[in-house]
Amino acid sequence: MREWVEPSGPWRMVWKQLRRDWVAVGAAVVILAIVGLAVCAPLVAQVTRHGVDTQYRTTGLTADGLPRPPSREF
């Protein structure tokens, strides 16, 4: 009678070790969320009503071209 032996390669061993490390799994989730937001950036920009190519060249500047102090607007 033959017994089934689960194949073990380097990737399978890495995956097995990673599943036990909750910090690594949490970091992977955060990284995937950031990548997901980056991929969906045009959609996020459309939802927030800030176009992808919109630039505010004069907002936050005085008439002399100097930065304004912090305020509610900017």
N, CA, C, O and CB atoms as a CASP TS submission, in Angstrom:
PFRMAT TS
TARGET T0000
AUTHOR 0000-0000-0000
METHOD Language model
MODEL 1
PARENT N/A
ATOM      1  N   MET     1       0.849  -1.170   0.000  1.00  0.00           N
ATOM      2  CA  MET     1       0.000   0.000   0.000  1.00  0.00           C
ATOM      3  C   MET     1       0.902   1.242   0.000  1.00  0.00           C
ATOM      4  O   MET     1       1.850   1.344   0.778  1.00  0.00           O
ATOM      5  CB  MET     1      -0.970  -0.007   1.229  1.00  0.00           C
ATOM      6  N   ARG     2       0.578   2.176  -0.891  1.00  0.00           N
ATOM      7  CA  ARG     2       1.349   3.417  -0.997  1.00  0.00           C
ATOM      8  C   ARG     2       0.678   4.520  -0.190  1.00  0.00           C
ATOM      9  O   ARG     2      -0.547   4.638  -0.171  1.00  0.00           O
ATOM     10  CB  ARG     2       1.499   3.846  -2.474  1.00  0.00           C
ATOM     11  N   GLU     3       1.488   5.313   0.464  1.00  0.00           N
ATOM     12  CA  GLU     3       0.975   6.475   1.189  1.00  0.00           C
ATOM     13  C   GLU     3       1.187   7.716   0.339  1.00  0.00           C
ATOM     14  O   GLU     3       2.189   7.843  -0.364  1.00  0.00           O
ATOM     15  CB  GLU     3       1.670   6.629   2.576  1.00  0.00           C
ATOM     16  N   TRP     4       0.237   8.619   0.414  1.00  0.00           N
ATOM     17  CA  TRP     4       0.328   9.867  -0.342  1.00  0.00           C
ATOM     18  C   TRP     4       1.270  10.819   0.390  1.00  0.00           C
ATOM     19  O   TRP     4       1.087  11.118   1.570  1.00  0.00           O
ATOM     20  CB  TRP     4      -1.082  10.514  -0.532  1.00  0.00           C
ATOM     21  N   VAL     5       2.269  11.281  -0.329  1.00  0.00           N
ATOM     22  CA  VAL     5       3.215  12.244   0.222  1.00  0.00           C
ATOM     23  C   VAL     5       2.975  13.570  -0.475  1.00  0.00           C
ATOM     24  O   VAL     5       3.040  13.665  -1.701  1.00  0.00           O
ATOM     25  CB  VAL     5       4.699  11.766   0.045  1.00  0.00           C
ATOM     26  N   GLU     6       2.698  14.590   0.321  1.00  0.00           N
ATOM     27  CA  GLU     6       2.429  15.909  -0.247  1.00  0.00           C
ATOM     28  C   GLU     6       3.718  16.485  -0.822  1.00  0.00           C
ATOM     29  O   GLU     6       4.743  16.529  -0.141  1.00  0.00           O
ATOM     30  CB  GLU     6       1.832  16.865   0.823  1.00  0.00           C
ATOM     31  N   PRO     7       3.664  16.928  -2.087  1.00  0.00           N
ATOM     32  CA  PRO     7       4.888  17.486  -2.670  1.00  0.00           C
ATOM     33  C   PRO     7       5.295  18.766  -1.948  1.00  0.00           C
ATOM     34  O   PRO     7       4.454  19.589  -1.589  1.00  0.00           O
ATOM     35  CB  PRO     7       4.693  17.764  -4.172  1.00  0.00           C
ATOM     36  N   SER     8       6.581  18.913  -1.746  1.00  0.00           N
ATOM     37  CA  SER     8       7.051  20.114  -1.068  1.00  0.00           C
ATOM     38  C   SER     8       8.170  20.722  -1.887  1.00  0.00           C
ATOM     39  O   SER     8       9.225  20.121  -2.089  1.00  0.00           O
ATOM     40  CB  SER     8       7.527  19.801   0.375  1.00  0.00           C
ATOM     41  N   GLY     9       7.911  21.923  -2.347  1.00  0.00           N
ATOM     42  CA  GLY     9       8.909  22.681  -3.073  1.00  0.00           C
ATOM     43  C   GLY     9       9.244  23.922  -2.273  1.00  0.00           C
ATOM     44  O   GLY     9       8.665  24.158  -1.212  1.00  0.00           O
ATOM     45  N   PRO    10      10.163  24.706  -2.769  1.00  0.00           N
ATOM     46  CA  PRO    10      10.544  25.911  -2.024  1.00  0.00           C
ATOM     47  C   PRO    10       9.391  26.897  -1.857  1.00  0.00           C
ATOM     48  O   PRO    10       9.259  27.513  -0.800  1.00  0.00           O
ATOM     49  CB  PRO    10      11.694  26.599  -2.720  1.00  0.00           C
ATOM     50  N   TRP    11       8.546  27.057  -2.893  1.00  0.00           N
ATOM     51  CA  TRP    11       7.435  28.005  -2.788  1.00  0.00           C
ATOM     52  C   TRP    11       6.388  27.525  -1.801  1.00  0.00           C
ATOM     53  O   TRP    11       5.809  28.324  -1.065  1.00  0.00           O
ATOM     54  CB  TRP    11       6.794  28.229  -4.151  1.00  0.00           C
ATOM     55  N   ARG    12       6.147  26.238  -1.782  1.00  0.00           N
ATOM     56  CA  ARG    12       5.161  25.684  -0.849  1.00  0.00           C
ATOM     57  C   ARG    12       5.649  25.861   0.594  1.00  0.00           C
ATOM     58  O   ARG    12       4.853  26.158   1.485  1.00  0.00           O
ATOM     59  CB  ARG    12       4.898  24.180  -1.155  1.00  0.00           C
ATOM     60  N   MET    13       6.938  25.681   0.821  1.00  0.00           N
ATOM     61  CA  MET    13       7.482  25.858   2.168  1.00  0.00           C
ATOM     62  C   MET    13       7.419  27.325   2.592  1.00  0.00           C
ATOM     63  O   MET    13       7.127  27.628   3.749  1.00  0.00           O
ATOM     64  CB  MET    13       8.933  25.349   2.233  1.00  0.00           C
ATOM     65  N   VAL    14       7.695  28.236   1.650  1.00  0.00           N
ATOM     66  CA  VAL    14       7.607  29.668   1.958  1.00  0.00           C
ATOM     67  C   VAL    14       6.167  30.036   2.294  1.00  0.00           C
ATOM     68  O   VAL    14       5.924  30.748   3.269  1.00  0.00           O
ATOM     69  CB  VAL    14       8.122  30.524   0.769  1.00  0.00           C
ATOM     70  N   TRP    15       5.208  29.559   1.498  1.00  0.00           N
ATOM     71  CA  TRP    15       3.799  29.863   1.743  1.00  0.00           C
ATOM     72  C   TRP    15       3.355  29.321   3.105  1.00  0.00           C
ATOM     73  O   TRP    15       2.619  29.986   3.834  1.00  0.00           O
ATOM     74  CB  TRP    15       2.920  29.273   0.623  1.00  0.00           C
ATOM     75  N   LYS    16       3.805  28.122   3.437  1.00  0.00           N
ATOM     76  CA  LYS    16       3.436  27.513   4.714  1.00  0.00           C
ATOM     77  C   LYS    16       3.977  28.343   5.882  1.00  0.00           C
ATOM     78  O   LYS    16       3.287  28.546   6.881  1.00  0.00           O
ATOM     79  CB  LYS    16       3.965  26.065   4.795  1.00  0.00           C
ATOM     80  N   GLN    17       5.207  28.814   5.747  1.00  0.00           N
ATOM     81  CA  GLN    17       5.824  29.624   6.806  1.00  0.00           C
ATOM     82  C   GLN    17       5.157  30.999   6.897  1.00  0.00           C
ATOM     83  O   GLN    17       4.958  31.520   7.994  1.00  0.00           O
ATOM     84  CB  GLN    17       7.341  29.784   6.550  1.00  0.00           C
ATOM     85  N   LEU    18       4.812  31.588   5.744  1.00  0.00           N
ATOM     86  CA  LEU    18       4.191  32.922   5.740  1.00  0.00           C
ATOM     87  C   LEU    18       2.812  32.911   6.381  1.00  0.00           C
ATOM     88  O   LEU    18       2.437  33.868   7.058  1.00  0.00           O
ATOM     89  CB  LEU    18       4.085  33.450   4.317  1.00  0.00           C
ATOM     90  N   ARG    19       2.059  31.848   6.178  1.00  0.00           N
ATOM     91  CA  ARG    19       0.714  31.792   6.756  1.00  0.00           C
ATOM     92  C   ARG    19       0.744  31.827   8.270  1.00  0.00           C
ATOM     93  O   ARG    19      -0.229  32.250   8.894  1.00  0.00           O
ATOM     94  CB  ARG    19      -0.005  30.543   6.293  1.00  0.00           C
ATOM     95  N   ARG    20       1.828  31.395   8.870  1.00  0.00           N
ATOM     96  CA  ARG    20       1.933  31.403  10.330  1.00  0.00           C
ATOM     97  C   ARG    20       2.325  32.766  10.871  1.00  0.00           C
ATOM     98  O   ARG    20       2.102  33.042  12.049  1.00  0.00           O
ATOM     99  CB  ARG    20       2.938  30.370  10.786  1.00  0.00           C
ATOM    100  N   ASP    21       2.899  33.618  10.049  1.00  0.00           N
ATOM    101  CA  ASP    21       3.394  34.927  10.491  1.00  0.00           C
ATOM    102  C   ASP    21       2.314  35.982  10.227  1.00  0.00           C
ATOM    103  O   ASP    21       2.168  36.451   9.098  1.00  0.00           O
ATOM    104  CB  ASP    21       4.732  35.303   9.756  1.00  0.00           C
ATOM    105  N   TRP    22       1.558  36.355  11.266  1.00  0.00           N
ATOM    106  CA  TRP    22       0.434  37.274  11.104  1.00  0.00           C
ATOM    107  C   TRP    22       0.880  38.688  10.756  1.00  0.00           C
ATOM    108  O   TRP    22       0.143  39.422  10.097  1.00  0.00           O
ATOM    109  CB  TRP    22      -0.394  37.301  12.364  1.00  0.00           C
ATOM    110  N   VAL    23       2.064  39.077  11.185  1.00  0.00           N
ATOM    111  CA  VAL    23       2.567  40.409  10.842  1.00  0.00           C
ATOM    112  C   VAL    23       2.827  40.488   9.342  1.00  0.00           C
ATOM    113  O   VAL    23       2.497  41.488   8.705  1.00  0.00           O
ATOM    114  CB  VAL    23       3.860  40.735  11.635  1.00  0.00           C
ATOM    115  N   ALA    24       3.413  39.443   8.782  1.00  0.00           N
ATOM    116  CA  ALA    24       3.678  39.415   7.348  1.00  0.00           C
ATOM    117  C   ALA    24       2.371  39.397   6.555  1.00  0.00           C
ATOM    118  O   ALA    24       2.262  40.059   5.523  1.00  0.00           O
ATOM    119  CB  ALA    24       4.538  38.195   6.986  1.00  0.00           C
ATOM    120  N   VAL    25       1.401  38.657   7.026  1.00  0.00           N
ATOM    121  CA  VAL    25       0.096  38.616   6.344  1.00  0.00           C
ATOM    122  C   VAL    25      -0.563  39.989   6.403  1.00  0.00           C
ATOM    123  O   VAL    25      -1.124  40.443   5.405  1.00  0.00           O
ATOM    124  CB  VAL    25      -0.833  37.545   6.986  1.00  0.00           C
ATOM    125  N   GLY    26      -0.506  40.657   7.554  1.00  0.00           N
ATOM    126  CA  GLY    26      -1.073  42.004   7.679  1.00  0.00           C
ATOM    127  C   GLY    26      -0.369  42.998   6.778  1.00  0.00           C
ATOM    128  O   GLY    26      -1.017  43.838   6.154  1.00  0.00           O
ATOM    129  N   ALA    27       0.954  42.911   6.703  1.00  0.00           N
ATOM    130  CA  ALA    27       1.707  43.806   5.821  1.00  0.00           C
ATOM    131  C   ALA    27       1.348  43.553   4.366  1.00  0.00           C
ATOM    132  O   ALA    27       1.241  44.494   3.579  1.00  0.00           O
ATOM    133  CB  ALA    27       3.216  43.627   6.030  1.00  0.00           C
ATOM    134  N   ALA    28       1.160  42.292   4.004  1.00  0.00           N
ATOM    135  CA  ALA    28       0.775  41.967   2.625  1.00  0.00           C
ATOM    136  C   ALA    28      -0.598  42.538   2.296  1.00  0.00           C
ATOM    137  O   ALA    28      -0.822  43.016   1.184  1.00  0.00           O
ATOM    138  CB  ALA    28       0.779  40.445   2.408  1.00  0.00           C
ATOM    139  N   VAL    29      -1.509  42.491   3.246  1.00  0.00           N
ATOM    140  CA  VAL    29      -2.851  43.051   3.032  1.00  0.00           C
ATOM    141  C   VAL    29      -2.762  44.567   2.823  1.00  0.00           C
ATOM    142  O   VAL    29      -3.421  45.111   1.937  1.00  0.00           O
ATOM    143  CB  VAL    29      -3.783  42.724   4.237  1.00  0.00           C
ATOM    144  N   VAL    30      -1.957  45.242   3.631  1.00  0.00           N
ATOM    145  CA  VAL    30      -1.796  46.698   3.488  1.00  0.00           C
ATOM    146  C   VAL    30      -1.178  47.033   2.138  1.00  0.00           C
ATOM    147  O   VAL    30      -1.634  47.953   1.459  1.00  0.00           O
ATOM    148  CB  VAL    30      -0.921  47.268   4.629  1.00  0.00           C
ATOM    149  N   ILE    31      -0.152  46.300   1.747  1.00  0.00           N
ATOM    150  CA  ILE    31       0.494  46.547   0.455  1.00  0.00           C
ATOM    151  C   ILE    31      -0.478  46.308  -0.691  1.00  0.00           C
ATOM    152  O   ILE    31      -0.519  47.094  -1.638  1.00  0.00           O
ATOM    153  CB  ILE    31       1.731  45.653   0.291  1.00  0.00           C
ATOM    154  N   LEU    32      -1.260  45.237  -0.622  1.00  0.00           N
ATOM    155  CA  LEU    32      -2.247  44.973  -1.673  1.00  0.00           C
ATOM    156  C   LEU    32      -3.323  46.055  -1.714  1.00  0.00           C
ATOM    157  O   LEU    32      -3.808  46.397  -2.792  1.00  0.00           O
ATOM    158  CB  LEU    32      -2.894  43.603  -1.461  1.00  0.00           C
ATOM    159  N   ALA    33      -3.703  46.600  -0.553  1.00  0.00           N
ATOM    160  CA  ALA    33      -4.692  47.687  -0.534  1.00  0.00           C
ATOM    161  C   ALA    33      -4.124  48.934  -1.205  1.00  0.00           C
ATOM    162  O   ALA    33      -4.831  49.612  -1.951  1.00  0.00           O
ATOM    163  CB  ALA    33      -5.123  48.011   0.919  1.00  0.00           C
ATOM    164  N   ILE    34      -2.861  49.242  -0.948  1.00  0.00           N
ATOM    165  CA  ILE    34      -2.231  50.410  -1.570  1.00  0.00           C
ATOM    166  C   ILE    34      -2.134  50.211  -3.081  1.00  0.00           C
ATOM    167  O   ILE    34      -2.417  51.132  -3.847  1.00  0.00           O
ATOM    168  CB  ILE    34      -0.825  50.661  -0.969  1.00  0.00           C
ATOM    169  N   VAL    35      -1.740  49.023  -3.507  1.00  0.00           N
ATOM    170  CA  VAL    35      -1.656  48.732  -4.944  1.00  0.00           C
ATOM    171  C   VAL    35      -3.049  48.820  -5.572  1.00  0.00           C
ATOM    172  O   VAL    35      -3.201  49.340  -6.678  1.00  0.00           O
ATOM    173  CB  VAL    35      -1.037  47.321  -5.189  1.00  0.00           C
ATOM    174  N   GLY    36      -4.057  48.316  -4.871  1.00  0.00           N
ATOM    175  CA  GLY    36      -5.431  48.395  -5.383  1.00  0.00           C
ATOM    176  C   GLY    36      -5.899  49.833  -5.550  1.00  0.00           C
ATOM    177  O   GLY    36      -6.547  50.162  -6.544  1.00  0.00           O
ATOM    178  N   LEU    37      -5.579  50.696  -4.583  1.00  0.00           N
ATOM    179  CA  LEU    37      -5.938  52.113  -4.706  1.00  0.00           C
ATOM    180  C   LEU    37      -5.187  52.775  -5.860  1.00  0.00           C
ATOM    181  O   LEU    37      -5.746  53.615  -6.565  1.00  0.00           O
ATOM    182  CB  LEU    37      -5.643  52.854  -3.392  1.00  0.00           C
ATOM    183  N   ALA    38      -3.927  52.400  -6.051  1.00  0.00           N
ATOM    184  CA  ALA    38      -3.152  52.980  -7.145  1.00  0.00           C
ATOM    185  C   ALA    38      -3.724  52.573  -8.497  1.00  0.00           C
ATOM    186  O   ALA    38      -3.771  53.382  -9.424  1.00  0.00           O
ATOM    187  CB  ALA    38      -1.685  52.555  -7.045  1.00  0.00           C
ATOM    188  N   VAL    39      -4.153  51.334  -8.609  1.00  0.00           N
ATOM    189  CA  VAL    39      -4.736  50.864  -9.868  1.00  0.00           C
ATOM    190  C   VAL    39      -6.076  51.543 -10.110  1.00  0.00           C
ATOM    191  O   VAL    39      -6.412  51.851 -11.253  1.00  0.00           O
ATOM    192  CB  VAL    39      -4.906  49.330  -9.854  1.00  0.00           C
ATOM    193  N   CYS    40      -6.847  51.781  -9.051  1.00  0.00           N
ATOM    194  CA  CYS    40      -8.172  52.389  -9.171  1.00  0.00           C
ATOM    195  C   CYS    40      -8.132  53.906  -8.996  1.00  0.00           C
ATOM    196  O   CYS    40      -9.174  54.518  -8.762  1.00  0.00           O
ATOM    197  CB  CYS    40      -9.114  51.781  -8.149  1.00  0.00           C
ATOM    198  N   ALA    41      -6.969  54.521  -9.102  1.00  0.00           N
ATOM    199  CA  ALA    41      -6.833  55.963  -8.876  1.00  0.00           C
ATOM    200  C   ALA    41      -7.744  56.800  -9.770  1.00  0.00           C
ATOM    201  O   ALA    41      -8.349  57.749  -9.271  1.00  0.00           O
ATOM    202  CB  ALA    41      -5.401  56.379  -9.097  1.00  0.00           C
ATOM    203  N   PRO    42      -7.877  56.501 -11.062  1.00  0.00           N
ATOM    204  CA  PRO    42      -8.807  57.309 -11.870  1.00  0.00           C
ATOM    205  C   PRO    42     -10.245  57.233 -11.367  1.00  0.00           C
ATOM    206  O   PRO    42     -10.960  58.234 -11.399  1.00  0.00           O
ATOM    207  CB  PRO    42      -8.759  56.858 -13.319  1.00  0.00           C
ATOM    208  N   LEU    43     -10.674  56.077 -10.910  1.00  0.00           N
ATOM    209  CA  LEU    43     -12.027  55.935 -10.377  1.00  0.00           C
ATOM    210  C   LEU    43     -12.183  56.717  -9.078  1.00  0.00           C
ATOM    211  O   LEU    43     -13.203  57.372  -8.864  1.00  0.00           O
ATOM    212  CB  LEU    43     -12.361  54.456 -10.148  1.00  0.00           C
ATOM    213  N   VAL    44     -11.179  56.651  -8.215  1.00  0.00           N
ATOM    214  CA  VAL    44     -11.216  57.400  -6.957  1.00  0.00           C
ATOM    215  C   VAL    44     -11.248  58.900  -7.250  1.00  0.00           C
ATOM    216  O   VAL    44     -11.973  59.644  -6.591  1.00  0.00           O
ATOM    217  CB  VAL    44      -9.991  57.045  -6.065  1.00  0.00           C
ATOM    218  N   ALA    45     -10.468  59.345  -8.234  1.00  0.00           N
ATOM    219  CA  ALA    45     -10.450  60.759  -8.599  1.00  0.00           C
ATOM    220  C   ALA    45     -11.815  61.200  -9.122  1.00  0.00           C
ATOM    221  O   ALA    45     -12.259  62.314  -8.844  1.00  0.00           O
ATOM    222  CB  ALA    45      -9.364  61.028  -9.652  1.00  0.00           C
ATOM    223  N   GLN    46     -12.466  60.340  -9.866  1.00  0.00           N
ATOM    224  CA  GLN    46     -13.788  60.687 -10.402  1.00  0.00           C
ATOM    225  C   GLN    46     -14.822  60.756  -9.279  1.00  0.00           C
ATOM    226  O   GLN    46     -15.694  61.624  -9.304  1.00  0.00           O
ATOM    227  CB  GLN    46     -14.229  59.659 -11.470  1.00  0.00           C
ATOM    228  N   VAL    47     -14.742  59.869  -8.307  1.00  0.00           N
ATOM    229  CA  VAL    47     -15.693  59.864  -7.194  1.00  0.00           C
ATOM    230  C   VAL    47     -15.499  61.101  -6.326  1.00  0.00           C
ATOM    231  O   VAL    47     -16.475  61.678  -5.845  1.00  0.00           O
ATOM    232  CB  VAL    47     -15.534  58.586  -6.347  1.00  0.00           C
ATOM    233  N   THR    48     -14.258  61.511  -6.121  1.00  0.00           N
ATOM    234  CA  THR    48     -13.986  62.679  -5.293  1.00  0.00           C
ATOM    235  C   THR    48     -14.111  63.990  -6.073  1.00  0.00           C
ATOM    236  O   THR    48     -13.901  65.069  -5.519  1.00  0.00           O
ATOM    237  CB  THR    48     -12.600  62.571  -4.693  1.00  0.00           C
ATOM    238  N   ARG    49     -14.452  63.892  -7.356  1.00  0.00           N
ATOM    239  CA  ARG    49     -14.651  65.044  -8.243  1.00  0.00           C
ATOM    240  C   ARG    49     -13.381  65.881  -8.388  1.00  0.00           C
ATOM    241  O   ARG    49     -13.425  67.104  -8.516  1.00  0.00           O
ATOM    242  CB  ARG    49     -15.786  65.921  -7.718  1.00  0.00           C
ATOM    243  N   HIS    50     -12.273  65.193  -8.365  1.00  0.00           N
ATOM    244  CA  HIS    50     -10.991  65.843  -8.617  1.00  0.00           C
ATOM    245  C   HIS    50     -10.381  65.106  -9.790  1.00  0.00           C
ATOM    246  O   HIS    50      -9.892  63.986  -9.638  1.00  0.00           O
ATOM    247  CB  HIS    50     -10.041  65.824  -7.344  1.00  0.00           C
ATOM    248  N   GLY    51     -10.404  65.721 -10.953  1.00  0.00           N
ATOM    249  CA  GLY    51      -9.939  65.072 -12.160  1.00  0.00           C
ATOM    250  C   GLY    51      -8.486  64.652 -12.067  1.00  0.00           C
ATOM    251  O   GLY    51      -7.714  65.200 -11.280  1.00  0.00           O
ATOM    252  N   VAL    52      -8.125  63.676 -12.879  1.00  0.00           N
ATOM    253  CA  VAL    52      -6.775  63.144 -12.864  1.00  0.00           C
ATOM    254  C   VAL    52      -5.767  64.212 -13.286  1.00  0.00           C
ATOM    255  O   VAL    52      -4.680  64.295 -12.714  1.00  0.00           O
ATOM    256  CB  VAL    52      -6.675  61.925 -13.780  1.00  0.00           C
ATOM    257  N   ASP    53      -6.117  65.024 -14.277  1.00  0.00           N
ATOM    258  CA  ASP    53      -5.183  66.013 -14.806  1.00  0.00           C
ATOM    259  C   ASP    53      -5.415  67.420 -14.260  1.00  0.00           C
ATOM    260  O   ASP    53      -4.806  68.372 -14.748  1.00  0.00           O
ATOM    261  CB  ASP    53      -5.276  66.039 -16.300  1.00  0.00           C
ATOM    262  N   THR    54      -6.276  67.571 -13.267  1.00  0.00           N
ATOM    263  CA  THR    54      -6.560  68.888 -12.716  1.00  0.00           C
ATOM    264  C   THR    54      -5.370  69.393 -11.918  1.00  0.00           C
ATOM    265  O   THR    54      -4.844  68.700 -11.048  1.00  0.00           O
ATOM    266  CB  THR    54      -7.814  68.848 -11.837  1.00  0.00           C
ATOM    267  N   GLN    55      -4.957  70.615 -12.231  1.00  0.00           N
ATOM    268  CA  GLN    55      -3.863  71.227 -11.488  1.00  0.00           C
ATOM    269  C   GLN    55      -4.345  72.554 -10.933  1.00  0.00           C
ATOM    270  O   GLN    55      -5.088  73.283 -11.590  1.00  0.00           O
ATOM    271  CB  GLN    55      -2.603  71.420 -12.385  1.00  0.00           C
ATOM    272  N   TYR    56      -3.925  72.854  -9.743  1.00  0.00           N
ATOM    273  CA  TYR    56      -4.272  74.110  -9.103  1.00  0.00           C
ATOM    274  C   TYR    56      -2.999  74.939  -9.003  1.00  0.00           C
ATOM    275  O   TYR    56      -2.301  74.901  -7.990  1.00  0.00           O
ATOM    276  CB  TYR    56      -4.921  73.880  -7.693  1.00  0.00           C
ATOM    277  N   ARG    57      -2.708  75.678 -10.046  1.00  0.00           N
ATOM    278  CA  ARG    57      -1.459  76.432 -10.106  1.00  0.00           C
ATOM    279  C   ARG    57      -1.474  77.682  -9.224  1.00  0.00           C
ATOM    280  O   ARG    57      -0.431  78.070  -8.697  1.00  0.00           O
ATOM    281  CB  ARG    57      -1.172  76.826 -11.535  1.00  0.00           C
ATOM    282  N   THR    58      -2.640  78.322  -9.052  1.00  0.00           N
ATOM    283  CA  THR    58      -2.678  79.572  -8.292  1.00  0.00           C
ATOM    284  C   THR    58      -3.358  79.425  -6.941  1.00  0.00           C
ATOM    285  O   THR    58      -3.279  80.341  -6.123  1.00  0.00           O
ATOM    286  CB  THR    58      -3.381  80.631  -9.088  1.00  0.00           C
ATOM    287  N   THR    59      -4.015  78.319  -6.682  1.00  0.00           N
ATOM    288  CA  THR    59      -4.670  78.134  -5.393  1.00  0.00           C
ATOM    289  C   THR    59      -3.603  77.990  -4.321  1.00  0.00           C
ATOM    290  O   THR    59      -2.659  77.214  -4.469  1.00  0.00           O
ATOM    291  CB  THR    59      -5.611  76.895  -5.411  1.00  0.00           C
ATOM    292  N   GLY    60      -3.758  78.735  -3.254  1.00  0.00           N
ATOM    293  CA  GLY    60      -2.795  78.667  -2.171  1.00  0.00           C
ATOM    294  C   GLY    60      -1.644  79.628  -2.330  1.00  0.00           C
ATOM    295  O   GLY    60      -0.692  79.589  -1.551  1.00  0.00           O
ATOM    296  N   LEU    61      -1.713  80.505  -3.342  1.00  0.00           N
ATOM    297  CA  LEU    61      -0.659  81.492  -3.552  1.00  0.00           C
ATOM    298  C   LEU    61      -1.227  82.897  -3.442  1.00  0.00           C
ATOM    299  O   LEU    61      -2.382  83.142  -3.790  1.00  0.00           O
ATOM    300  CB  LEU    61       0.012  81.292  -4.922  1.00  0.00           C
ATOM    301  N   THR    62      -0.410  83.808  -2.958  1.00  0.00           N
ATOM    302  CA  THR    62      -0.810  85.213  -2.909  1.00  0.00           C
ATOM    303  C   THR    62      -0.607  85.826  -4.289  1.00  0.00           C
ATOM    304  O   THR    62      -0.141  85.153  -5.209  1.00  0.00           O
ATOM    305  CB  THR    62       0.001  85.996  -1.827  1.00  0.00           C
ATOM    306  N   ALA    63      -0.957  87.100  -4.436  1.00  0.00           N
ATOM    307  CA  ALA    63      -0.776  87.785  -5.721  1.00  0.00           C
ATOM    308  C   ALA    63       0.700  87.864  -6.101  1.00  0.00           C
ATOM    309  O   ALA    63       1.034  87.956  -7.282  1.00  0.00           O
ATOM    310  CB  ALA    63      -1.378  89.198  -5.664  1.00  0.00           C
ATOM    311  N   ASP    64       1.584  87.828  -5.102  1.00  0.00           N
ATOM    312  CA  ASP    64       3.025  87.865  -5.373  1.00  0.00           C
ATOM    313  C   ASP    64       3.602  86.490  -5.692  1.00  0.00           C
ATOM    314  O   ASP    64       4.781  86.377  -6.031  1.00  0.00           O
ATOM    315  CB  ASP    64       3.754  88.452  -4.187  1.00  0.00           C
ATOM    316  N   GLY    65       2.789  85.452  -5.588  1.00  0.00           N
ATOM    317  CA  GLY    65       3.265  84.106  -5.872  1.00  0.00           C
ATOM    318  C   GLY    65       3.837  83.386  -4.669  1.00  0.00           C
ATOM    319  O   GLY    65       4.453  82.330  -4.809  1.00  0.00           O
ATOM    320  N   LEU    66       3.638  83.947  -3.492  1.00  0.00           N
ATOM    321  CA  LEU    66       4.139  83.321  -2.270  1.00  0.00           C
ATOM    322  C   LEU    66       3.061  82.415  -1.679  1.00  0.00           C
ATOM    323  O   LEU    66       1.872  82.662  -1.880  1.00  0.00           O
ATOM    324  CB  LEU    66       4.576  84.397  -1.238  1.00  0.00           C
ATOM    325  N   PRO    67       3.452  81.386  -0.964  1.00  0.00           N
ATOM    326  CA  PRO    67       2.452  80.494  -0.360  1.00  0.00           C
ATOM    327  C   PRO    67       1.634  81.196   0.718  1.00  0.00           C
ATOM    328  O   PRO    67       2.167  81.981   1.502  1.00  0.00           O
ATOM    329  CB  PRO    67       3.133  79.267   0.235  1.00  0.00           C
ATOM    330  N   ARG    68       0.338  80.908   0.748  1.00  0.00           N
ATOM    331  CA  ARG    68      -0.528  81.446   1.793  1.00  0.00           C
ATOM    332  C   ARG    68      -0.408  80.596   3.045  1.00  0.00           C
ATOM    333  O   ARG    68      -0.028  79.427   2.980  1.00  0.00           O
ATOM    334  CB  ARG    68      -1.995  81.507   1.319  1.00  0.00           C
ATOM    335  N   PRO    69      -0.736  81.193   4.188  1.00  0.00           N
ATOM    336  CA  PRO    69      -0.709  80.400   5.419  1.00  0.00           C
ATOM    337  C   PRO    69      -1.864  79.396   5.400  1.00  0.00           C
ATOM    338  O   PRO    69      -2.798  79.561   4.615  1.00  0.00           O
ATOM    339  CB  PRO    69      -0.800  81.321   6.679  1.00  0.00           C
ATOM    340  N   PRO    70      -1.825  78.383   6.224  1.00  0.00           N
ATOM    341  CA  PRO    70      -2.910  77.384   6.267  1.00  0.00           C
ATOM    342  C   PRO    70      -4.248  78.033   6.567  1.00  0.00           C
ATOM    343  O   PRO    70      -4.342  78.954   7.378  1.00  0.00           O
ATOM    344  CB  PRO    70      -2.612  76.310   7.319  1.00  0.00           C
ATOM    345  N   SER    71      -5.286  77.535   5.898  1.00  0.00           N
ATOM    346  CA  SER    71      -6.642  78.030   6.113  1.00  0.00           C
ATOM    347  C   SER    71      -7.614  76.903   5.836  1.00  0.00           C
ATOM    348  O   SER    71      -7.202  75.787   5.519  1.00  0.00           O
ATOM    349  CB  SER    71      -6.948  79.261   5.214  1.00  0.00           C
ATOM    350  N   ARG    72      -8.923  77.190   5.955  1.00  0.00           N
ATOM    351  CA  ARG    72      -9.934  76.165   5.680  1.00  0.00           C
ATOM    352  C   ARG    72      -9.989  75.824   4.207  1.00  0.00           C
ATOM    353  O   ARG    72     -10.269  74.682   3.843  1.00  0.00           O
ATOM    354  CB  ARG    72     -11.303  76.626   6.153  1.00  0.00           C
ATOM    355  N   GLU    73      -9.728  76.792   3.364  1.00  0.00           N
ATOM    356  CA  GLU    73      -9.839  76.577   1.932  1.00  0.00           C
ATOM    357  C   GLU    73      -8.719  75.721   1.381  1.00  0.00           C
ATOM    358  O   GLU    73      -8.942  74.863   0.526  1.00  0.00           O
ATOM    359  CB  GLU    73      -9.861  77.888   1.221  1.00  0.00           C
ATOM    360  N   PHE    74      -7.507  75.956   1.876  1.00  0.00           N
ATOM    361  CA  PHE    74      -6.366  75.261   1.292  1.00  0.00           C
ATOM    362  C   PHE    74      -5.342  75.000   2.369  1.00  0.00           C
ATOM    363  O   PHE    74      -4.291  74.420   2.094  1.00  0.00           O
ATOM    364  CB  PHE    74      -5.746  76.072   0.137  1.00  0.00           C
TER
END
